[in-house]
Each structure stands twice: as C-alpha cells, then as structure tokens.
C-alpha cells in the first residue's frame, strides 16, 4: 500500500536507502553503495512537507506491515523532480518503484505540474533503462535546475559512470 510518508517513517526510509545502495557495489559503483543516506531529520522534513511516499507491505501470514520502498520529491523548474526512490533489494521485481513513480505522477497532476524529472545513471539496468520503460526520456538540453543538480552530482563524484537527466511529460 502506497501512502504519504510520516516523520515516523524517516528511520526506516534511511535503512531502505542503505540496503538499496548495496547492489551498486556489485557493478563497481562503490561511491553509491558507500553514500550515506540523508539524515533522519531531512527525511522527516520531506514527509512533514507532503513530499515523501512509502510503499508499505506486510509479512505473509502476519499482521506486520513495514515500508519496503520510498520516494522523495522536490519542485525543480516547475516540475516534480524525483529526488530519490529506493526499494529494499528483496522487493525488486515487485513493481514497488514503479508504483511509487505512478503515485508521484498522480501527486504532480493534482498540482497541475507538467512533468516528472530525475537524474540517473545512463547504463545501470535499474536506473536509466528502467526509467525509459516507465515512460521517461532523456533531456538533451537540461533546464537550469537540472543543470545545477547534475553539477552537484559531479561535485559529489557520481560521474564515475555516465549520468543523464530525464523527463516524463504528464499532459
């Protein structure tokens, strides 16, 4: 069940991101695997501002439910920018990420935003190619906000593999 995140979800969101980074080590992207998740206070602020969603799933045979994926968003150049989406590795292939992206699309439409944007690794299978399947396309001429995000990523050392900006129109 996808729902708006609450500040109480922030610690779980941090752990989801830490776990979601581990597969990057398998393809030589240690810089991503070793990247520290955002602080609890920042994730709680996204939730309090209504800019975070979690996908909460149950453990089969029990009443227990817990977040297995999350998404946070910013408004960049008038579009809903997918700042981060992370899914626990054991839930890959269950459309958790796709569901979160669709929830963001609905959120953006409700606010009359024209598009979703993101930045991603071009060739990592669960990044660029995945987002192409979800209807995104490469942005050849990034807007000022996307250029600033790409520069910040370069400054953090994320350009060890090719990156790109992407957009999915909602109108």
ABEGO torsion letter per residue (X at the ends): XBBBBBAAAAAAAAAAAAAAAAAAAAAGBAAAAABBBBBAAAAAAAAAAGABBBBBBBBBGBABBBBABBBBBBBBGGBBBBABBBBBAAABGAGAAAAAAAAAAAAAAAAGBABBBBBBBAABAABAAAAAAAGBBBBABBBAAAAAAAAAAAAAGAAABBBBBBBBBAX
